[in-house]
Amino acid sequence: MKKLAFLLLLIPFAFSAFAQADAIEYNDMIVGEQTKIYTKIADFSNAESNEDMELALKILQQQIEASIAAVKKLGAWHEDAALQASTLRLFDFYKTITITEYREMLDIMKHEQLTQEDVSRLEVLQDAVVEKEKKHDDDFAYNQDAFAKRWGFELAPIVEEPADY
């Protein structure tokens, strides 16, 4: 009987460990989709020609759509929808800037000769993207941290590289 009581005490710990491992996997899946988008943003930023930029922008937009669909398919984690919601807001932000700021940047880059006005406009667009992104990044980071705390795991520190728009 003592053995049975002891085993019954272990069951909640076992379920807790499984939930923690699954929560880490859920978080990692979201981060994986985010990484796919970041890689495509870098490809767009590093494209050498207008044709390469045009193609990279199209691929980036397709990746964003695929990542949005993947995160929606994941659903909320045990009725904890905050991380999923902040991820979707972040990805929607990326979708919006590809249609607006990135499109305008690409159109400017297509000019035969860049004027000082073109360069100034590119800087304004870049600054606007960085400023808007901070709000979404902070929201995502807050919800990711809360998710990790709620489900009992620690997030690995990320060495941030400067955004390259």
C-alpha atoms as one frame of an Amber mdcrd trajectory, in Angstrom:
protein
   0.000   0.000   0.000   2.872   2.378   0.772   4.300   1.708  -2.691   0.945
   2.522  -4.296   0.668   5.775  -2.341   4.218   6.700  -3.344   3.487   5.964
  -7.023   0.335   8.043  -6.875   2.400  10.946  -5.558   4.755  10.643  -8.538
   2.012  10.860 -11.169   1.527  14.652 -10.983   5.288  15.135 -11.311   5.404
  12.897 -14.362   2.579  14.791 -16.044   4.247  18.058 -15.136   7.498  16.949
 -16.771   5.652  15.895 -19.922   3.751  19.192 -20.051   7.007  21.088 -19.620
   8.701  19.166 -22.448   5.697  19.700 -24.699   5.578  23.412 -23.817   9.252
  23.728 -24.750   8.532  21.985 -28.046   5.590  24.349 -28.668   7.815  27.355
 -27.979  10.547  25.932 -30.214   8.076  25.444 -33.067   7.050  29.088 -32.850
  10.682  30.224 -32.700  11.394  27.997 -35.696   8.752  29.805 -37.744  10.102
  33.143 -36.579  13.604  32.097 -37.644  12.343  31.136 -41.104  10.927  34.644
 -41.506  14.116  36.301 -40.206  16.168  34.301 -42.697  13.972  35.512 -45.567
  14.192  39.109 -44.306  17.987  38.799 -44.387  17.800  37.376 -47.923  15.731
  40.393 -48.989  18.099  42.837 -47.279  21.180  41.228 -48.805  19.876  40.844
 -52.357  22.259  42.368 -54.877  20.018  43.202 -57.825  16.497  44.535 -58.221
  15.424  41.186 -59.668  16.911  39.347 -56.683  15.185  41.770 -54.301  11.860
  41.294 -56.093  12.174  37.518 -55.854  13.361  37.673 -52.230  10.374  39.857
 -51.314   7.977  37.405 -52.929   9.623  34.469 -51.115   9.513  36.417 -47.829
   5.800  37.083 -48.266   5.173  33.402 -48.992   7.156  32.417 -45.893   5.183
  34.819 -43.726   1.912  33.336 -45.006   3.203  29.800 -44.388   4.386  30.722
 -40.884   1.064  32.365 -40.026  -0.749  29.211 -41.165   1.631  27.003 -39.153
   1.143  29.006 -35.941  -2.625  29.065 -36.414  -2.557  25.294 -36.910  -0.626
  24.894 -33.644  -3.511  26.499 -31.813  -3.407  27.781 -28.275  -1.366  25.869
 -25.722  -3.793  24.398 -23.163  -6.033  27.480 -23.342  -2.958  29.706 -22.978
  -3.354  31.706 -26.177  -1.169  34.709 -25.315   2.023  33.425 -26.972   0.204
  32.348 -30.102  -1.654  35.683 -30.296   1.502  37.786 -29.892   3.271  35.623
 -32.496   0.456  36.169 -34.966   0.524  39.925 -34.304   4.274  39.932 -34.968
   3.896  37.913 -38.165   1.012  40.152 -39.315   3.314  43.114 -38.737   5.904
  41.503 -40.997   3.231  40.889 -43.603   2.197  44.549 -43.463   5.717  45.934
 -43.823   6.398  43.725 -46.844   3.378  45.305 -48.529   4.177  48.874 -47.498
   7.699  49.804 -46.386   9.593  46.968 -48.087   7.656  47.473 -51.328   8.447
  51.192 -51.285  12.109  50.471 -50.515  12.258  48.118 -53.473  10.569  50.643
 -55.753  13.107  53.293 -54.733  15.992  50.895 -55.319  14.760  50.416 -58.897
  15.582  54.042 -59.731  18.381  54.366 -62.274  20.223  56.803 -60.064  19.494
  57.228 -56.367  19.107  60.842 -55.345  19.755  62.269 -51.914  15.981  62.415
 -51.520  15.788  58.666 -52.300  18.466  57.888 -49.721  16.707  60.038 -47.131
  13.402  58.287 -47.825  15.058  54.867 -47.466  16.440  55.942 -44.083  12.998
  57.172 -42.973  11.434  53.859 -44.022  14.119  51.859 -42.242  13.737  53.888
 -39.056   9.946  53.506 -39.186  10.226  49.720 -39.518  12.663  49.488 -36.602
  10.449  51.672 -34.411   7.269  49.733 -35.229   8.997  46.394 -34.827  10.189
  47.205 -31.304   6.612  47.282 -30.008   5.837  43.891 -31.554   9.158  42.373
 -30.455   8.602  43.569 -26.881   5.064  42.161 -26.865   6.294  38.820 -28.190
   9.200  38.681 -25.714   6.903  39.485 -22.783   4.421  36.755 -23.750   7.153
  34.233 -24.483   8.748  34.895 -21.089   5.367  34.583 -19.329   4.710  31.331
 -21.209   8.080  29.901 -20.152   7.500  30.861 -16.514   3.978  29.452 -16.501
   5.118  26.127 -17.953   8.298  25.874 -15.891  11.205  26.313 -18.263  13.839
  28.937 -18.947  14.460  30.622 -22.252  17.991  30.460 -23.579  19.523  33.908
 -24.005  19.740  35.022 -27.615  22.664  37.002 -28.911  20.989  39.662 -30.973
  22.457  40.800 -34.222  21.508  44.204 -35.522  18.485  44.166 -37.811  19.432
  44.684 -41.434  16.603  46.260 -43.426
